[in-house]
Amino acid sequence: MARGSLITSTAATTIEVVRAVDRLDAATPCAEFDVRALAEHLLTWGPSLAGAGRKESVPPREGVRVGDDWADEVEAQVREVAEAWSDEAAWSGTTHMGGPTEMPADLVGGMVLVELLVHGWDLGRASGQRPEWDDDVLEFALDEVAKTADQGRAMGVYGAEVVVPDGASTVDRVLGLTGRDPGWRP
């Protein structure tokens, strides 16, 4: 499956999850965020992630606060990100992620896909859902996280690795590498 299709598929599952979340104050597996703060995080960084797919340097939004229509806002932002990265040209050359530093576009695209998947999982678990992604998406995400996990931990983006048992599912392996406990419950 082409990378643009992978991100479109990832976004579709994440949007389904967002639509089924019913409490903004629910805890998430992402320790520093409840659902409201995680939605605000997605809306803060979404324009930068979409801009990166269009090869534009777009700063993160400041002062984002979600209201009653938060799910519509998050859905629109996730769709914009997926649209920008659905073009295979987005994955070539270099791009910016909200700042002046150029980065390999395929690295940023992988980070964007993982961001949508992991935060979709966070929102799903916060609301008692068990989101599922295509095997192609999960294998791609695992490869991307494996390449960047140490750097992500050094930057504070990922927590300490959560060791998962041999034979764990691909999604559990992705989650463990990002510092999430696949068995987390609200």
Backbone as a ProteinNet text record, in pm:
[ID]
protein_1_A
[PRIMARY]
MARGSLITSTAATTIEVVRAVDRLDAATPCAEFDVRALAEHLLTWGPSLAGAGRKESVPPREGVRVGDDWADEVEAQVREVAEAWSDEAAWSGTTHMGGPTEMPADLVGGMVLVELLVHGWDLGRASGQRPEWDDDVLEFALDEVAKTADQGRAMGVYGAEVVVPDGASTVDRVLGLTGRDPGWRP
[TERTIARY]
84.9	0	89.6	53.9	130.4	120.4	224.9	228.3	111.7	74.2	-39.7	-168.2	-184.7	-302.6	-296.2	-175.8	-160.6	-205.8	-166.5	-203.2	-352	-410.5	-554.6	-631.2	-585.4	-647.7	-633.5	-515.9	-491.8	-585.3	-595.9	-681.2	-827.9	-872.9	-1012.7	-1046.5	-957.4	-981.4	-979.3	-886	-876.7	-1002.8	-1054.8	-1178.3	-1295.4	-1304.3	-1410	-1402	-1281.4	-1261.5	-1308.4	-1264.3	-1300.9	-1452.1	-1521.3	-1667.4	-1737.5	-1670.9	-1733.1	-1689.9	-1605.8	-1562.5	-1673.2	-1706.9	-1818.7	-1782.2	-1657.5	-1618.7	-1485.1	-1483.2	-1359.4	-1270.1	-1326.6	-1247.7	-1192.2	-1212	-1163.2	-1010.3	-951.5	-806.6	-770.2	-647.6	-596.2	-467.6	-421.7	-293.6	-174.5	-194.2	-90.3	-98.4	-13.9	-28.5	-51.4	9.7	-5.2	-131.5	-210.4	-329.5	-455.1	-561.2	-693.3	-745.4	-868	-919.6	-916.9	-958.9	-960.1	-819.1	-721.4	-584.3	-528.6	-564.6	-517.6	-581.8	-710.7	-776.2	-709.2	-678.1	-609.6	-470	-401.2	-270.2	-281.8	-380	-399.2	-431.2	-511	-546.3	-431.4	-346.8	-230.8	-129.9	-99.3	5	-46	-175.7	-232.3	-193.6	-203.5	-164.7	-18.1	70.3	212	230.2	157	168.7	114.3	1.8	-53.5	40.3	91.1	184.7	307.7	357.8	475.7	447.3	326.4	291	283.3	257.7	252.6	386	488.4	622	618.5	532.1	520.6	558.4	623.3	654.3	541.6	456.2	341.2	361.5	365.1	386.1	264.9	287.3	173.5	79.8	-47.4	-145.3	-121.9	-145.1	-128.4	-264.2	-270.5	-389.1	-513.7	-497.2	-612.4	-691.5	-820.3	-911.9	-1031	-1067.5	-1178.6	-1309.8	-1414.6	-1549.1	-1640	-1767.7	-1866.4	-1848.5	-1795.6	-1778.5	-1637.9	-1573.1	-1434.3	-1416.3	-1509.5	-1494.2	-1495.6	-1581.5	-1583.5	-1449.5	-1395.9	-1267.7	-1154.7	-1150.1	-1044.4	-1060	-1182.8	-1204.1	-1155.6	-1192.1	-1149.1	-996.9	-933.9	-788	-721.4	-770.6	-713.7	-731.7	-847.2	-869.7	-770.8	-745.7	-651	-510.2	-470	-338.1	-329.8	-431.9	-431.5	-430.3	-506.4	-509.8	-370.4	-302.7	-169.6	-70	-79.8	14.9	-31.1	-151.7	-199.6	-129.5	-72.4	3.8	143.5	178.8	309.8	425.7	406.4	512.7	545	448.6	472.6	584.1	603.2	698.8	841.2	862.5	995.7	1061.5	1192.8	1267.7	1270.7	1263.7	1266.5	1143.3	1119.5	1008.1	1039	947.6	960.7	842.1	865.5	755.7	735.8	683.5	651	766.1	881.1	997.1	1092.4	1207.2	1299.4	1383.7	1390.7	1477.9	1420.4	1501.3	1459.8	1482.9	1386.4	1394	1355.2	1403.2	1359.5	1207.4	1142.5	996.7	944.5	1015.4	965.6	972.8	1070.6	1078.7	961.1	933.1	822	689.4	673.1	549.5	526.9	632.5	621	581.3	638.7	604.6	457.9	411.3	271.8	177.2	206.3	122.3	118.3	234	240	164.3	175.2	102.9	-48.4	-99.7	-243.4	-284.7	-203	-235.9	-231.3	-122.7	-105.8	-207.2	-228.2	-326.2	-468.5	-492.4	-621.3	-643.2	-536.8	-544.9	-569	-495.6	-513.3	-660.3	-718.1	-857.8	-951.9	-919.1	-1001.2	-1002.8	-885.2	-877.7	-945.3	-932.5	-995.1	-1146.3	-1201.2	-1346.1	-1394.1	-1306.8	-1345.9	-1351.8	-1295.7	-1294.6	-1168.3	-1174	-1057.6	-1037.7	-978.3	-961.4	-870.4	-896.7	-815.9	-773.5	-648	-592.8	-553.5	-545	-501.6	-361.4	-334.2	-201.2	-91.8	-117.8	-16.9	17.1	-84.1	-63	21.8	-13.8	57.8	202.1	227.6	365.7	447.7	389.1	458.7	487.5	387.1	405.6	514.8	517	619.8	758.5	774	903.7	944.5	850	881	918.2	842.2	870.8	1004.8	1032.1	1159.2	1277.4	1262.2	1370.7	1391.1	1285.3	1292.9	1268.8	1248.2	1210.6	1315.2	1441.4	1545.4	1549.3	1542.3	1541.6	1415.6	1302.1	1177.4	1183.4	1245.8	1260.7	1354.6	1463.4	1559.3	1493.9	1398.4	1329.7	1209.7	1177.4	1062.9	930	935	812	755.3	841.4	801.8	848.7	773.2	814.6	910.7	950.6	1036.9	963.9	1039.5	979.3	906.6	787.6	711.5	735	798.7	831.3	702.4	679.8	562.3	609	522	562.9	597.5	681.8	709.7	577	565.2	442.7	331.6	362.9	261.9	216.9	95.9	42.6	127.6	116.1	192.8	155	26.9	-13.1	44	45.7	104	253.7	321.9	465.1	488.1	404	413.5	393.4	288.7	256.6	369.3	422	531	652.5	685.5	800.5	778.7	652.6	626.1	610.4	622.7	614.2	474.8	386.8	250.5	231.7	151.2	115.9	-4.5	11.3	-100.9	-219.3	-197.2	-303.9	-370.9	-336.8	-390.7	-543.3	-601.6	-747.7	-777.5	-889	-926.8	-960
-117.4	0	123.9	222.9	347.4	423.4	497.5	570.2	668.1	734.5	825.6	753.1	631.5	551.1	506	477	436.6	547.3	669.5	779.7	809.8	794.7	814.4	710.5	587	479.4	504.5	546.3	576.6	687.2	792	905.4	863.9	778.1	735.1	663.7	577.8	508.1	606.7	698.4	797.2	883.8	921.1	1000.3	920.3	792.3	707.8	709.2	700.9	703.1	836.5	946	1079.3	1092.9	1045	1056.5	980.6	883.1	802.1	843	943.6	990.7	1077.4	1051.3	1124.3	1209.5	1204.2	1281.2	1350.2	1480	1555.2	1544.1	1509	1503.3	1364	1268.8	1132	1127.6	1045	1022.9	947.7	969.5	896.8	824.6	730.5	664.3	759.6	872.3	974.7	1056.2	1023.9	1069.3	1219.4	1302	1446.5	1503.2	1420.3	1469.2	1394.1	1468.3	1407.9	1425.8	1385.8	1394.9	1538.4	1632.1	1773.3	1819	1792.9	1836.5	1765.7	1641	1569.5	1627.5	1661	1726.2	1860.5	1935.4	2064.1	2044.4	1938.9	1906.6	1879	1798.5	1766.8	1892.6	1981.3	2105.5	2206	2201.4	2290.2	2252.8	2123.5	2078.5	2040.8	2021	1980.7	2070	2203.6	2288.7	2270.3	2248.1	2225.8	2094.7	1990.7	1859.7	1864.5	1932.7	1948	2032.8	2140.6	2226.2	2149.8	2062.4	1982.8	1896.6	1842.9	1763.2	1844.9	1975.4	2066.4	2137.5	2099.7	2161.4	2308	2339.6	2474.3	2470.6	2573.4	2584	2661.6	2589.4	2649	2631.7	2741.7	2728.1	2663.7	2601	2546.5	2659.4	2627.9	2725.5	2749.1	2870.3	2902.7	2922.1	2888.6	2916.8	2838.8	2719.7	2641.1	2593.5	2617	2567.9	2506.8	2385.7	2320.3	2353.3	2353.6	2378.3	2261.4	2289.6	2185.2	2116.8	2188.5	2131.3	2074.5	2035.9	1989.3	1871.8	1777.6	1660.1	1700.9	1796.8	1847.1	1911.1	1989.3	2056	1955	1855.7	1754.6	1675	1637	1563.1	1643.3	1770.4	1854.5	1865.2	1879.3	1890.5	1761.1	1647	1517.5	1495.9	1535	1522.3	1609.2	1730.3	1819.3	1759.3	1703.8	1640.2	1522.9	1438.9	1322.1	1364.2	1466.7	1516.8	1563.1	1637.2	1688.3	1574.9	1469.2	1358.5	1246.9	1258.5	1154.4	1161.3	1275.6	1292.5	1232.6	1136.8	1071.4	1170.8	1281.5	1382.9	1443.6	1440.2	1493.9	1418.3	1293.8	1206.3	1216.7	1298.3	1307.8	1441.4	1442.7	1564.4	1596.9	1725.7	1771.6	1856.7	1879.6	1964.5	2021.8	2100.4	2163.9	2120.8	2109	2075.3	2188.2	2298.5	2410.5	2502	2479.3	2562.6	2567.9	2629.3	2649.7	2527.5	2428	2314.1	2223.9	2197.9	2104.1	1962.1	1878.4	1737.6	1653.8	1528.9	1442.1	1423.7	1446	1439.4	1300.8	1195.9	1061.9	1036.2	1093.6	1082.8	1154.5	1276.3	1354	1283.4	1233.6	1162.2	1042.2	968.5	855.3	900.2	1011.2	1064.8	1108.2	1166.3	1211.4	1091.8	986.4	866.8	809.8	798.5	744.4	835.8	965.3	1061	1035.8	1020.6	996.5	861.9	761.2	628.1	622.9	667.8	656.3	744.3	865.8	949.8	901.6	839.7	775.2	662.3	584.4	477.7	536.3	644.3	709.8	748.9	814.5	857.6	738.4	635.4	515.3	450.4	432.3	368.8	455.3	588	678.3	664.3	621.4	611.1	466.3	372.5	232.1	165	228.7	171.5	89	0.3	-77.5	-55.8	57.9	85.2	-17.4	-42	-136.1	-69.3	-90.7	-39.1	-156.3	-130.7	-233.2	-281.2	-406.6	-463.4	-383.1	-334.8	-255	-128	-63.9	57.2	24.4	-83.2	-119	-157.8	-232.2	-269.6	-146	-53.9	69.9	149.9	162.5	238	176.3	43.7	-23.1	6.8	-0.6	30.8	174.8	267	408.7	432.9	375.6	395.3	331.5	214.7	148	235.5	308.5	394.7	517.5	564.9	694.4	687.6	568.5	557.1	617.8	587.2	641.6	793.5	846.8	991.7	1051.4	985.5	1033.2	1037.5	936.6	936.4	1049	1068.2	1173.8	1312.5	1327.6	1456.3	1469.4	1363.5	1367.3	1343.5	1302.9	1274.8	1139.3	1043	909.4	887.9	806.2	767.3	650	602.4	484.3	367.5	285.2	171.7	81.2	39.1	-59	-192.8	-282.7	-412.9	-493.3	-543.8	-626.4	-770.9	-867	-1007.1	-1048.9	-1151.8	-1209.9	-1248.6	-1225.7	-1260.1	-1157.1	-1042.3	-936.5	-889.5	-837	-785.6	-668.7	-638.7	-527.4	-396.8	-373.1	-247.7	-239.6	-349.3	-347.9	-318.4	-367.8	-340.6	-192.5	-134.3	9.5	87.8	54.2	126.1	114.2	-5.8	-25.8	58.6	66.9	147.6	296.6	340.9	482.8	512.4	407.6	427.9	409.5	349.8	325.5	181.8	161.9	30.3	-17.9	-117.4	-163.7	-213	-248	-295.3	-184.5	-58.7	53.7	53.8	81.8	96.1	226.8	289.1	414.6	387.9
0	0	0	-79	-87	45.3	77.3	204.4	218.2	107.8	112.6	149.8	99.7	135	280.2	327.6	467.7	561.8	531.9	621.3	611.7	493.9	478.4	559.1	555.2	632.8	782	824.5	965.5	1012.9	934.5	970	979.5	888.8	890.6	1021.7	1067.3	1194.4	1310.7	1310.6	1417.6	1422.3	1306.1	1301.4	1358.1	1326.3	1384.4	1536.3	1587.9	1733	1790.3	1730.5	1779.3	1786.7	1687.2	1681.1	1794.3	1853.5	1959.1	2099.5	2111.8	2244	2303.4	2428.2	2487.8	2609.3	2655.8	2774	2752.7	2763.5	2750.5	2873.4	2986.9	3109.4	3138.2	3047.6	3068.3	3060.8	3146.4	3143.2	3015.8	2968.1	2852	2892.3	2811	2838.9	2829.8	2766.1	2754.8	2884.4	2981.2	3119.4	3135.2	3052.2	3072.1	3008.5	2939.8	2870.4	2911.1	2944	2943.2	2799.9	2772.9	2635.3	2586.3	2669.9	2627.9	2587.9	2672.1	2643.1	2519.8	2499.5	2380.6	2255	2260.2	2145.7	2117.4	2222.4	2204.2	2145	2186.3	2130	1979.7	1941.5	1799.4	1719.1	1775.6	1705.9	1705.2	1807.3	1812	1703.2	1693.2	1601	1462.6	1447.1	1317.9	1202.1	1215.1	1102.2	1061.4	1158.1	1126.4	1051.7	1094.7	1029.7	888.6	869.2	734.1	649	705.7	632.5	588	673.5	637.6	515.2	504.8	388	260.5	275.3	159.3	137	216.9	210.7	252.2	348.9	402.5	550.6	597.5	740.2	807	877.3	944.3	1094.3	1168	1312.5	1379	1494.1	1568.4	1611.3	1623	1670.5	1819.3	1862.9	2005	2069.8	2197.1	2275.6	2236.6	2182.2	2139.3	2261.1	2258	2360.6	2288	2324.7	2257.2	2326.3	2245.9	2296.3	2262.3	2254.6	2229.3	2094.3	1997.7	1864	1842.3	1951.3	1944.9	1849.1	1846	1759.4	1612.2	1576.8	1438.5	1403.2	1497.8	1474.5	1457.3	1545	1535.8	1406.7	1373.4	1248.9	1128.6	1121.5	1009.1	1003.4	1120.6	1122.7	1079.3	1127.6	1088.6	938.7	886.2	740.3	661.8	711.5	643.5	643.9	756.8	766	668.2	668.5	579.5	432.8	400.7	262.3	218.4	304.9	270.3	247.4	327.9	318.1	225.6	169.7	78	-57.1	-90	-213.6	-193.7	-274.8	-259.6	-269.2	-337.6	-347.7	-211.2	-119.9	13.9	84.9	47.8	116.4	60.3	-40.9	-100.8	-66.1	-72.9	-44.6	103.3	133.3	271.5	298.3	426	467.3	604.7	654.6	786.3	871.3	1000.5	1089.3	1189.9	1140.2	1225.7	1259.8	1202.8	1232.9	1115.1	1133.6	1022.6	984.9	1071.7	1046.5	938.9	835.6	731.2	779.3	747.4	785.5	664.2	656.6	547.3	552.3	439.6	435.2	471.2	430.3	463.2	613.5	683	828.2	893.3	848.6	903.4	873.7	752.1	718.4	808.5	837.2	928.6	1068	1113.3	1245	1249.3	1139.7	1132.4	1141.2	1066.1	1070.1	1211.5	1274.2	1410.5	1506.8	1491	1575.5	1566.8	1445.7	1428.7	1487	1466.9	1516	1668.9	1726.3	1871.3	1945.2	1899.2	1967.9	1940.3	1826.3	1803.3	1902.6	1926.8	2026.3	2165.8	2199	2328.7	2349.4	2249.7	2260.7	2267.1	2191	2194	2331.1	2386.9	2518.9	2625.3	2614.5	2710.5	2711.2	2599.7	2586.7	2576.3	2611.9	2613.1	2477.3	2376.1	2241.4	2219.7	2123.7	2081.3	1931.2	1894.7	1751.9	1685.8	1560	1482	1352.4	1316.8	1193	1104.8	975.2	880.2	915.2	883.8	909.3	840.4	718.3	647	724.6	780.3	860.3	982.5	1051.5	1174	1147.4	1041.2	1007	972.9	897	862.7	989.3	1076.4	1200.5	1287	1295.4	1375.2	1319.9	1189	1127.2	1158.1	1147.9	1172.5	1318.1	1410	1551.9	1588.6	1533.7	1563.1	1520.6	1411	1362	1449.8	1514.3	1583.6	1733.9	1788.8	1930.7	2024.1	2002.6	2091.3	2083.7	1962.4	1944.6	2007.9	1990.1	2049.1	2200.9	2260.8	2406.3	2451	2376.7	2411.7	2403.9	2313.2	2296.3	2390.1	2463.2	2553	2484.8	2357.8	2282.8	2322.5	2347.6	2390.8	2534.2	2605.8	2739.2	2731.9	2847.6	2853.8	2788.7	2718.9	2650.3	2749.4	2710.4	2785.9	2716.6	2788.1	2728.9	2714.7	2595	2568.7	2550.8	2576.3	2566.9	2424.9	2413.2	2282.2	2219.3	2091.1	2020.2	2035.7	2096.9	2111.9	1974.3	1968.7	1842.4	1793.7	1666.6	1609.8	1676.5	1700.1	1764	1905.3	1977.6	2111.7	2106.6	2005.5	1991.6	1960.7	1874.8	1846	1975.5	2047.3	2171.1	2273.1	2290.7	2385.3	2351.6	2222.6	2181	2207.9	2205.1	2231.6	2380	2462.5	2607.2	2663.3	2585.7	2632.9	2673.7	2776.7	2822	2741.4	2654.9	2573	2656.6	2782.1	2868	2948.6	2919.7	2996.4	2993.8	3109	3122.6	3194.4	3158.7	3228.8	3376.1
[MASK]
++++++++++++++++++++++++++++++++++++++++++++++++++++++++++++++++++++++++++++++++++++++++++++++++++++++++++++++++++++++++++++++++++++++++++++++++++++++++++++++++++++++++++++++++++++++++++

